[in-house]
C-alpha cells in the first residue's frame, strides 16, 4: 500500500506518532473538536467519516463534568468520570465510523493537575486490562506559571504517561480569551507580549521533554479562544517557523522537529491557518464555531416549530405535536449543522480524504 494504514478507532503509542507524522509530511492538520456529550461526539465522528479524514476528539474539564451530569454532587468526580465515560463511548464507536481518532483532554491549569492525575490513574488501569491507554494524550496547561514549574510538572506527568503509550500537550505563552474557566478576556489584544511564545522557550521544552517521551506544543503566536472583532487579534505564524528552525539548528534534526498545536482556531484567518501548516502544525482546536453551529440549528428548528414548544396539542385544532418536540428531532438538527461546520474545518486544514484508517477491503488486501 502507498500509505501507512491504521486500524480504525482510538490511536495511541506508535499509531499516534504515525498519524502525527502523516499530517506533517502531508502538510495538513486535524481539527481537534471540544465535545460535551454524545450528540457532539457523534457529530464529530460523522463529520470525520463524511470527509474521509481522521480527527481529534477532546474534552475540557467543564465538558467532562457536563458529560457526567451537572447534577452529580461531587463536581471533581464528575470531571473525572465524565471524561472516562466519554472516552469509553469513543472507544466503542469510533472504529465503526471507520476513522482514526486521537482522544485528548484540553486545557488543565495548575488547579486541575489532580484532574489529569486522576485520569492517568484510570489510564493505567485501562492499560493493564487492554494493553492500551484510555486517552491518547492529555494537556497540561501551565502557561500562567513560570516556565520552570511548567516544564518540571510536565516532565513529571510525562514520565507516568509515556510507558502507557501516551503523549502530553503543553502550552508556552498564553492563548488569549477564556475557555471553561481557564484564561481571561482581559488579555486580548494584539500588543500583549504574553500572546507570543519565545523560540528559546520552545527549545528548552524540547530538551527537557523529548528524552522522556512524546510531547506536543501549543506555542502561542497571537491565538485566542473565541471570536473577536477585527484588529483585536494579530496572528504571527512566523514565531512557529523561528521556533522550529532554532530546534533544528541546535540539535541537527530534520525539518519541523516540534509537533505543534494551533489553539483558538475558531474565527482565524484562513491564510494564517494555511501558513501555520507549513511550520509543523498538525492539530487545530475548534470549539466556539461548532458550539454556535449546533445552537443556531436548534434555535432555527424551535422558531420554525414554535407551537410545538409551547403546547403538546394545538389549542386551536387539536393537532398533536409529539413528533415536533421529540428531543431526537431538534438534537439531530444540531448534530447535522455541527457536522456541516466541521466540513469547512476539514477543508481549511487540508485533511479531506487523508484518513489513514484501513477499510475492510484494505485489510483483506494487506
Helices and strands as residue ranges (DSSP letters): E 9-10, H 13-26, E 30-34, H 38-50, E 55-59, H 61-68, H 75-97, E 100-105, G 110-112, H 113-130, E 137-140, H 147-161, G 162-164, E 167-172, E 177-179, E 182-184, G 185-187, G 193-195, H 199-209, E 215-219, H 238-251, E 260-262, H 270-277, E 281-286, H 288-304, G 306-309, H 322-325, H 327-348, H 360-365
